[in-house]
């Protein structure tokens, strides 16, 4: 039997993609072949505690000062005390930077294996996913030890993680290629496993949709655009908001719904940008899965405007619902969507000319608003893509193969 240990940071995973991933992973690993253990940091507990819940053993750590990865020595003592080293142990790590943490595990549990899952690259936020610029920085500066480039520091941190982990799981072809070409990671250490998601539908009939619209106070003739995720510049939400000014010039009957949590500063910035079109832009904040899928059920168009995504759960959920989609050609996003096949692609263009992307987003949205037949086609092919590539069963099969190989 394999002993699976999954590390989780409770507070952040309640509202980000790692939390969604963990829910799907735990579902995939439900099997008599696996003994599942969840090691939870910043849990809702006053002191360290071990409980059994739904056939899963949970090691609960109370809230720690700063990031839990800053407390390697403390965590190490608990792992040595409660977890015996065994060649059947597999540790799943989802947070970065964690090279020191992995080395600590490997020193105390040398027979065990460590899998690191890449949910993000640190440099993408710094460079808005500009891979060409990232390569230039590395090529120009990596031999200079005193260089203080933030992107280069991230490069060194992440390279250390990839070198000490036993297996690296990446979620997109772009990431797979970056690991091989930029970080020079051997192919046998990399496993490409796109995430899957369980079927979840709310509205199936016109009556269902009408009832949801009524509960949300949405007019029947309004065209609903939905974007899901943290409303940040990296996620492309600021560019999308700017594109709404162009969209509304041609079609006043459009509402942009932004579903996702943001800090106070970002909300202030977005509210300022939307002050002259406030009736056409709605912010829901963080919502539960049921409410999210209600919005997807009534949406006319889903939008994935990110400059970069390691893997877009929102995009999969939109395809699952059969939504026509406008997507960027950002890293990771372009691995999921193909122009005129399962989305209309709005090219980001040159990052020093932001209006170029704004214009492309607006043009792509208006193209779909003016073409019901194209919307139907993209919705059908998107649903097919979900069924062929992103079901929970595909994810389950791939993780089972990975675990059996260790």
C-alpha positions in Angstrom: 0.0 0.0 0.0 1.2 3.5 -0.9 1.2 6.1 1.9 0.2 9.5 0.3 1.1 12.7 2.2 -0.4 15.9 0.8 0.7 19.3 2.1 -2.0 22.0 2.2 -2.0 25.6 3.4 -5.6 26.0 4.6 -6.2 29.7 4.4 -5.0 30.3 0.9 -6.3 27.1 -0.6 -9.9 28.0 0.3 -9.8 30.6 -2.5 -7.2 29.6 -5.1 -6.5 27.0 -7.7 -4.5 24.9 -5.4 -7.5 24.3 -3.3 -9.5 23.3 -6.3 -6.7 21.0 -7.4 -6.5 19.3 -3.9 -10.2 18.6 -4.0 -9.9 16.9 -7.4 -6.7 15.0 -6.4 -8.2 13.6 -3.2 -11.1 12.4 -5.2 -8.7 10.7 -7.7 -6.8 9.0 -4.9 -9.8 7.4 -3.2 -8.7 3.8 -3.4 -8.0 0.8 -1.0 -4.5 0.9 -2.6 -3.7 4.3 -1.0 -3.5 5.5 2.6 -4.3 9.2 2.4 -2.8 11.7 4.8 -3.4 15.5 4.6 -0.9 17.7 6.4 -2.7 21.0 6.9 -1.0 24.2 7.9 -2.8 27.3 9.3 -5.7 25.1 10.0 -8.7 26.1 12.2 -7.2 24.6 15.4 -5.5 26.1 18.5 -2.9 23.4 18.7 -1.4 20.6 16.7 -3.9 17.8 16.3 -4.4 14.5 14.4 -7.9 13.5 13.4 -9.5 10.9 11.1 -12.1 12.2 8.6 -13.7 10.3 5.7 -10.9 7.7 5.6 -8.3 10.5 5.6 -5.8 11.1 8.4 -5.4 14.9 8.9 -2.4 16.4 10.7 -3.6 19.9 11.7 -1.1 22.6 12.4 -2.4 25.9 14.0 -1.8 29.3 12.4 1.9 30.1 12.1 3.6 33.5 11.9 4.4 34.1 8.3 4.4 31.5 5.6 4.5 27.9 6.8 7.6 27.1 4.7 9.5 29.5 6.9 9.2 27.0 9.8 11.1 24.1 8.3 12.8 23.1 11.6 9.6 23.0 13.5 7.7 21.0 10.9 10.7 18.6 10.5 10.4 17.6 14.2 6.7 16.7 13.8 7.3 14.7 10.6 10.1 12.7 12.3 7.9 12.1 15.3 4.7 11.0 13.5 5.7 9.7 10.1 8.0 6.7 9.7 10.3 6.6 6.7 9.2 4.0 4.2 9.8 3.4 0.4 6.0 3.4 0.0 5.8 7.0 1.2 5.0 9.7 -1.4 4.9 13.4 -0.4 3.0 15.8 -2.6 4.2 19.5 -2.3 2.2 22.3 -3.9 3.8 25.5 -2.6 6.9 27.4 -3.6 9.8 28.2 -3.0 10.3 25.0 -1.0 13.8 23.6 -1.9 14.9 23.7 1.8 11.7 22.0 2.8 12.2 19.2 0.3 15.8 18.7 1.4 14.6 18.5 5.0 12.1 15.7 4.1 14.8 13.9 2.1 17.3 14.1 4.9 14.9 12.6 7.5 12.9 10.3 5.2 15.5 9.2 2.5 13.4 6.2 1.5 10.4 8.3 0.7 9.6 10.1 -2.6 8.8 13.8 -3.1 6.5 15.0 -5.9 6.4 18.8 -6.6 3.5 20.1 -8.5 4.0 23.4 -10.4 0.9 25.6 -9.9 2.7 28.8 -10.9 6.0 30.3 -11.9 7.3 33.1 -9.8 8.6 35.1 -12.8 5.2 35.3 -14.6 3.8 37.9 -12.3 7.0 40.0 -12.5 7.0 39.9 -16.3 3.3 39.4 -17.2 4.1 36.0 -18.6 6.7 37.4 -21.1 8.7 34.2 -21.8 10.9 36.0 -24.3 12.0 38.5 -21.7 12.5 35.8 -19.1 14.9 33.9 -21.5 16.7 37.1 -22.2 17.3 37.9 -18.5 18.6 34.4 -17.8 20.9 34.3 -20.8 22.3 37.8 -20.0 22.7 37.6 -16.3 22.7 34.1 -14.8 26.5 33.9 -14.7 26.7 37.0 -12.5 26.3 35.9 -8.8 25.8 39.5 -7.6 22.9 40.2 -10.0 19.8 41.4 -8.1 17.2 40.8 -10.9 14.0 39.6 -9.1 13.3 37.3 -12.1 16.8 35.7 -11.8 16.3 35.2 -8.1 13.1 33.3 -8.8 14.9 31.3 -11.5 17.5 30.1 -9.0 14.9 29.3 -6.4 12.8 27.3 -8.7 15.7 25.5 -10.3 16.8 24.4 -6.8 13.3 22.9 -6.2 13.4 21.0 -9.5 16.8 19.6 -8.8 15.9 18.1 -5.4 12.4 16.8 -6.1 12.1 13.2 -7.2 9.3 14.0 -9.7 7.9 17.3 -11.1 4.3 17.4 -12.2 3.5 20.1 -14.7 0.0 20.9 -15.9 0.7 22.3 -19.4 2.8 21.6 -22.4 4.4 25.1 -22.1 5.6 24.3 -18.6 7.0 20.9 -19.8 9.0 22.7 -22.5 10.2 25.4 -20.1 11.5 22.7 -17.6 13.4 21.0 -20.4 14.8 23.9 -22.4 15.4 26.6 -19.7 16.0 24.5 -16.5 17.5 21.5 -18.3 15.5 19.1 -16.2 15.8 15.4 -17.4 12.7 14.2 -19.2 12.4 11.2 -16.8 11.8 13.6 -13.8 8.9 15.4 -15.5 5.3 14.2 -15.6 2.8 16.1 -17.7 -0.7 15.6 -16.1 -3.3 18.2 -17.0 -5.9 18.7 -14.2 -9.3 17.1 -14.5 -12.6 18.2 -12.9 -15.8 16.5 -11.9 -19.0 17.1 -13.8 -21.0 19.9 -12.3 -24.0 21.4 -13.9 -26.8 23.5 -12.6 -29.2 24.8 -15.3 -30.2 22.5 -18.2 -33.5 24.0 -19.4 -34.6 27.5 -20.4 -36.8 27.6 -17.3 -33.8 26.8 -15.1 -31.8 29.6 -16.7 -34.7 32.1 -16.4 -35.0 31.3 -12.7 -31.3 31.9 -12.1 -31.3 35.1 -14.0 -34.3 36.3 -12.0 -32.6 35.4 -8.7 -29.5 37.4 -9.8 -31.7 40.3 -11.1 -30.4 39.9 -14.6 -32.6 41.2 -17.4 -33.5 38.5 -19.9 -32.1 40.5 -22.9 -28.7 41.1 -21.2 -25.7 39.4 -22.7 -23.5 38.1 -19.8 -19.7 37.9 -20.1 -18.1 36.0 -17.3 -14.4 36.0 -16.1 -13.4 33.8 -13.2 -10.3 34.2 -11.0 -8.4 36.8 -9.0 -9.0 40.2 -10.7 -5.3 41.1 -11.3 -3.3 42.5 -14.1 -1.6 39.1 -14.6 -5.0 37.5 -15.0 -5.8 40.1 -17.7 -8.8 41.5 -15.9 -7.6 45.1 -16.1 -7.2 44.8 -19.9 -10.6 43.2 -20.1 -12.2 46.0 -18.2 -10.6 48.5 -20.6 -12.0 46.5 -23.5 -15.5 46.9 -22.1 -15.4 50.6 -23.1 -15.0 49.5 -26.7 -17.6 46.7 -26.5 -20.3 49.0 -24.9 -19.8 51.5 -27.8 -21.3 48.9 -30.1 -23.5 46.9 -27.8 -25.0 48.6 -24.7 -26.8 45.4 -23.7 -23.7 43.7 -22.2 -22.8 43.0 -18.6 -19.3 41.9 -17.5 -19.4 39.7 -14.4 -16.1 39.4 -12.5 -16.1 36.3 -10.2 -13.2 36.2 -7.8 -11.6 37.6 -4.7 -9.2 40.6 -4.6 -7.5 42.7 -2.0 -8.9 46.1 -1.2 -6.4 48.0 -3.3 -7.2 46.0 -6.5 -10.9 46.5 -5.9 -10.4 50.2 -5.5 -8.4 50.3 -8.8 -11.0 48.3 -10.7 -13.9 50.3 -9.3 -12.2 53.5 -10.4 -11.7 52.1 -13.9 -15.3 51.1 -14.1 -16.9 54.2 -12.6 -18.3 55.4 -15.9 -19.8 52.0 -16.8 -20.7 50.8 -13.3 -24.1 49.4 -14.5 -22.3 47.2 -17.0 -19.7 45.7 -14.7 -20.5 43.5 -11.7 -18.1 42.2 -9.0 -19.2 39.1 -7.1 -16.1 38.6 -4.9 -15.4 35.0 -3.9 -18.4 32.7 -4.3 -19.0 29.0 -3.6 -18.9 26.4 -6.4 -22.7 26.2 -6.7 -23.0 30.0 -7.2 -20.1 30.0 -9.7 -21.8 27.3 -11.8 -25.0 29.2 -11.7 -23.2 32.2 -13.3 -21.6 29.8 -15.9 -25.0 28.4 -16.6 -26.5 31.8 -17.6 -23.4 33.2 -19.2 -23.4 33.9 -22.9 -19.6 34.1 -23.2 -16.7 32.9 -21.0 -13.5 34.9 -21.1 -9.9 33.7 -20.2 -7.8 36.9 -20.6 -4.8 35.8 -18.5 -1.3 36.7 -19.6 -0.3 33.3 -18.1 -1.9 30.2 -16.6 -0.3 27.1 -15.4 -3.7 25.5 -15.8 -7.0 27.3 -16.0 -9.7 25.5 -14.0 -12.1 28.2 -15.0 -11.5 27.4 -18.7 -12.3 23.8 -18.1 -15.5 24.6 -16.2 -16.5 26.9 -19.1 -15.9 24.2 -21.6 -17.8 21.7 -19.4 -20.8 24.1 -19.5 -20.5 24.4 -23.3 -19.8 28.1 -23.3 -18.3 29.9 -26.3 -15.0 31.3 -25.0 -12.6 34.2 -25.7 -9.1 33.3 -24.6 -5.7 34.9 -24.7 -2.6 33.4 -26.4 -0.8 33.6 -23.0 1.6 30.8 -21.8 -0.5 27.8 -20.7 -3.7 29.2 -22.0 -2.7 28.6 -25.6 -2.2 24.9 -24.7 -5.9 24.6 -23.9 -7.5 26.7 -26.7 -7.3 26.8 -30.5 -8.6 29.6 -32.5 -12.0 28.9 -34.1 -12.0 25.4 -32.7 -12.9 25.7 -29.0 -12.3 29.5 -28.6 -11.7 32.8 -30.3 -8.1 33.8 -29.5 -7.4 37.4 -28.6 -3.7 37.9 -29.1 -1.8 39.7 -26.4 0.6 41.4 -28.8 3.4 43.6 -27.6 3.3 44.2 -23.9 4.6 47.8 -24.3 1.5 48.5 -26.4 -1.3 47.4 -24.0 -4.0 49.0 -26.2 -3.3 46.3 -28.8 -4.5 43.5 -26.4 -7.5 45.6 -25.3 -8.5 46.1 -28.9 -8.1 42.4 -29.6 -10.3 41.4 -26.6 -13.0 43.8 -27.6 -13.0 42.6 -31.3 -13.1 39.0 -30.2 -16.1 39.5 -27.8 -18.0 41.5 -30.4 -17.4 38.8 -33.0 -19.1 36.2 -30.8 -21.9 38.6 -29.8 -22.6 39.0 -33.5 -22.4 35.4 -34.5 -24.8 32.9 -32.8 -23.7 30.1 -35.1 -20.1 30.5 -34.2 -21.1 30.5 -30.5 -22.9 27.3 -30.9 -19.9 25.7 -32.7 -17.4 26.8 -30.1 -19.7 25.6 -27.3 -20.1 22.2 -28.8 -16.4 21.7 -29.5 -15.4 23.1 -26.1 -17.7 20.5 -24.5 -16.0 17.8 -26.6 -12.5 19.0 -25.5 -13.6 18.7 -21.9 -14.8 15.2 -22.4 -11.7 14.1 -24.2 -9.0 15.8 -22.1 -10.1 17.2 -18.8 -12.5 14.8 -17.1 -11.7 13.6 -13.6 -11.2 10.1 -14.9 -8.3 11.1 -17.2 -6.6 12.8 -14.2 -7.2 9.7 -12.0 -5.6 7.4 -14.6 -2.5 9.6 -15.0 -1.9 9.9 -11.3 -2.3 6.2 -10.7 0.3 5.6 -13.4 2.7 8.1 -11.8 2.3 6.6 -8.3 2.7 3.0 -9.5 6.0 4.1 -11.3 7.6 5.2 -8.0 
